[in-house]
Amino acid sequence: MRKFRDKDYVETCEGWFFCVVGESHPHDRLVAYLKYLPGDGAWSRQGKSFKRTICAYSMQELVNTIDFLKKNKPEYVFYDETVGAEMSCVPLTRISKYYRCDERLREIVESDRLDELESKTKELVESISEVSGVDIKNMGITGSILLKIHHPKSDIDLVVYGKNNFWKALQSLHSINDVKPLDELRLNEWVSKASAKYPLSTNTLSKLAKLLRNKYIYKGTPFSIHGIRLDEEVIRSYGEVKYRSLGLAKIRAVISDASESCFTPAIYRVSNVETEQKHAKDVEALASFDGTFTAMFDEGTRIEAFGKVELVIDLRGGRSFKWLLIGTFEGMGREYVIPTEGLSLSR
């Protein structure tokens, strides 16, 4: 069986849906967060309804899902020594079905019996493939469409396999007539949700919203696009890298390489780091599990960020370095990344 990939889904024996996180997992379980539960929600299939546990993609929601699992299925919570934190993980023995993003998209593209949202998905990926030159076999669909629980107002969540393929696909979007940037209404909705996540003013969030680079609208339907590593781009297995927390810090820096900012986590190499915290002075990268900052900043952008400094210990390569991590329990509600030109932090 193919390796589990980021943004694939699994269904457990309880009928719970978990979204896979990353490509590195313990040998007997899968790092994944709980996304859908049976319940009174807008998502359904075969007469059964589901509700979402993650809506704003905030760290507080993730904490809430872990607390839920501790109370109801404690075997789904795992203390990960490589990161020094509790994670939601699905034991392989509890998986009843595996949902692959690429297989589901292939099913949609090859089918003549599609609902309106599936038809839009098919049209969109065919347009992206035609304009960008990225083969549809290097694309997939995640979220509710992957699980066949979507409704007419669901978003289209696309994935593209491979760094080079992602950037080609992203750059092609402006050439597709029916692809539009987020409209004012949706930008305002994003700002409203983001105000609960980040310690930033509404004015700053409004400017940040206009920098979102992986969210668009296709024929009235919002869609997103995410990069997933190809197997050959995954160079470390679980346990070959460990992470040690050194504390929170604020830095200012210049983006020196943004090529891997399409993945989870989004990784930006940085230079010219300035900080008042000694443990952050030699930070080499900014890494974000927060999807807001996916593919957002270009090489040469000056940024300010607040997050957790980690020592990244490459046990196989024999090298260590520091990065500033966004999307952590310790920094919850305090983390942010902004370009320093033209934005302020006053709330």
N, C-alpha and C positions, 0 to 999 in steps of 0.2 A: 504494500500500500504506500502511496505517496506520503511524504512527510506532511505533518500538520503545518499549515501556513497561517500567517497573520490574517485576521479577519474572516477566516473560515468559521463555521459554527459547528457545535455538537449539541445533540439532544440527549438528555440523561433519561434514566429509567423512570424518573418522576414526571417526564414530559416538560422539563425545564430546558431553556435554550441558553447556551453560553457562547460568547464570542471569543475566539482564540486570540491571544496576545503574543505577538512575536513568533520566532521560529525555534527558540531554545527552551526546552522543557525537561523536567525530571523524567527518568526512565519509565516511571509507573503512573504518571499523571500529567495533566495538561494545564498550563497556566491560561486561565480564561475568566472573563467576568460574566456574571449573570445578567442577561439582557431582557428575557421574556419569561413570564410565568403564566400558567393558566389563570384566567380571571376576567373580570369585566373590563375589557378594553376594546379598542377599535380594530385590533388585528385578529384575524380568524382564518381557519381553514376547516373544511369538512364539518361545519357546524360547531366547532370549538373555538372559544374566544381566548385571547391572551392580553396581558397588560405588560407595560414596560417598567423595568426597575431603574433604568438609566434613561434620562430625558435630556438633561442639560450637560451631560458628560462632565460632571464636577467630581472632585475628590470626595466631597461629602456624600454624594450618591454611592460612590464605590465603597466608602466606609459603611454606609447603611446596608449594602448588599452583603458585605462580609459579616456584619452583625446578624443579619437574617440567616445566613448560612450557619453561623456558630450555634444559633438557637435551634435550627431545624435540621441541618445536615452537617454537623461539625467535621465529618470526614472530608468535606469539600473545602476546608480551610487548612492551609499548609504553611508552616514556618519555613521560609526559604532562607537558608543560611548564606546563600550567595549574595543576597541583597540585605539580609538582616531585618526582614519584616514578614508579617503574615500576608499571604496572598490567597486569592480564591483559585483553587485548582480542582479540576475534575479528575478523579481516579479513572484510569482507562477502563477498569472493570465496570464503571457506571455509565459508560457511553452506549446508547442504544442506536444512534445514527450519526453519521458524519456528513456534513454539508460542505461541498467544495464550491468555491466561488466560480472557478473556471468551468466546471461541469454544468452548473446551473445556467451560465450564460450561453454555453454551447447548445443546451437544450432549448433556450429561448430563440436563438438565432436559427436553429434548424426546424422550428415548429411553425405550422400555419394556423394553429389554434391558440391565439393569444388574447388576453384582455387588453384594455386600452393602455395600461401602464407598461405591460410587457412589450407591447408594440412600440411604444415610445423608446423603451430601452433598446430594442433591436435597431430601430432607426438611428438612435444616437451613437451606438457603438459602431455601426456600419459607416456612419459619417466620419467618426473619429479615425477609424481604420483607413478609410479612403484618403483622407486629407493628410494624416500623419505618416502613413506607411507602416503602422504597427499592426501586426497580424492579430486578428480577433482571438486566436489561441493564446495570446499573451495578455488577455483581458479577462475580467470576471465581474460578477455582481455579488454584493454582500447585503446585509441588512434584511429587512422583511421580505424583499423580493426573492432573495436566496432561499428563505424558509417557506415561501408560498403562503405567507400570512398577511401580505400587503393589502392595503385598501386603496381606493382611487386617489386619495390625497397623500399617499406615501411618497417619500423622496426616492430618487434613484441613486444608489451608492455604488459607484464603479471602482474597480481596482485594476491596476496595470502592473504586470510582472516585469521586473527589471528596471534598473535606474535609467538607462538610456531610453527605454521604451516610454517610461513615465514622462520624461521631459519632452519627448517628441509629441506625445498625446496632449500634454498640457499646452504646449505652444501652438498646437493646431486649433485649439478651441475658438480663438478669435476669428478664424477663417470659416467657421461654420455659421451660416446665416441664422439659424434658429437658436443658437446658443447666445444667451445674453448674461451680463453681469447681474448680481442680485439687485432687485429694485429697492426703492426707498422703504417700502413697507417691510420687506424681509430684513433689510439692514437694521431698521429700528427694532425689530423683534430680536435680532441677534444682540444688539446693544443692551436691551432690557434683560436678557438672560445673562449676558456677560457681566453686568453690573453686580450680580450676586457672587461672581467668581473672583473678580480681580479688584484690587484696591486702586482703581483708576477712575478719573472723572468721566462723566458722560461725554464730554467733548473729546477727551482722549480716546475713549472707546469708539466713538463715531468715526474718528480718523483711522483707528486701527481696523475697523470693520471694512473700510475701503481697500485695505491691503490683503484681505482674504483672497487667496489665489487658487484654492481648490474647490470653491463653491460657486455654482452658476445656476442658470435657469434654462431649461430646454422646453420650448412650447408650453410655457406656464408651469412646468414641474421643476422644483429645485433638484439639483443633483450635485454630487461631490465626486472627487476623483482622488484615489489614494495609491501610493506606491507600495509594492510588495517585493521583497527580495526573491530573486531566483535562487534555486538551490546552490548554484556555484557562487553566489554572492554572500552566502552564509558561511563565514570563515571560522566561527567558534561554536563549539557544542556546549550544552549545559554543564556547568561546573568548571569550565575552562577560564571563566572570568568571574572575579568577585568584586563586590562594591562595598566600600567602607565610608560611612557618613562622617564628614568633618565639620558639619554645622552649616547654618544658613549664612548667606552673604549676598551683597549687592555688587555688581560689577558694571563697568562700562568697557566696551570693546568694539573691535571692528571685525565684521564677518570676512574671513579669508577664504572659505570654501563652503558653498551651500549645496553641493551636488548630492549629498545624502540627507537633505532635509525633506525628502519625499517619503521617507520610511517612518516606521514606529520603532523607537523614538526618532523624531526628526533631529538630525545631527548637523550642527554648524561648527566648523572649525573657526577659532577666533584668534586674533592677535591684538597687540597694543592694549592689553588688559590693565584697567585702572580700578582699584578697590581700596577701601579702608580696612578690610579684613585680611589679616596676614595669611590665613589659610586659603585665601582665594587668589593670591597674587600670581600664581603660576598655572591658572586654569587654561587649558588648551582647547576646550570645546564647550558648546552649549548644547544640551540634549533635552528634548521635550517629548513627554508622553501625552501632552495636551495637544490635541489635534488642531487647535486654533492656529498654531504657529507652523503648521506644515507648509513647506515651500514658500514661506511668506517673505523672507529677506534674501536679498541678492548679495553677491560678493561686493565688498566695499561699503556696505551699510554699517553705520555706527549705531550700536544698540545699547540700551540699558536693561539689565535683567536682575531679578531677585529670585533666588531659589536655593537649593541644597547643593553644597559642594561635596562631591564624592571622589574618593580615590579609586580609580578603576585599575584593578590588578589583573593583568593578563598572565595567567599561570602558564599557559603553553608558550606564549611568545617571550615571556620573561621581562616584560616591560610594564611600568605603571605610569599613569598620568591622572590629572584631575579634570573633571568637567563640572559644569553647573547644571543641575538637573531641575527641570520644571515638570510638575505633575507628581508631587510627593505628599505623603501624609503630614510630614513635618512643616511643610510650607503652605499647607492648605489655606486659602483665603488671602494669602500674602504674596503669592508668586505672580510674576508678570514678565513680559518682554515687550519693549517698545523701541522703535527707532528714535534716536535722540533729536533728530532734526524736526522741528515744528510741533513736537508733542510735549505736554507738561503732565506732571503727576498730581496736581492739585485736585482734590475731590470736592 
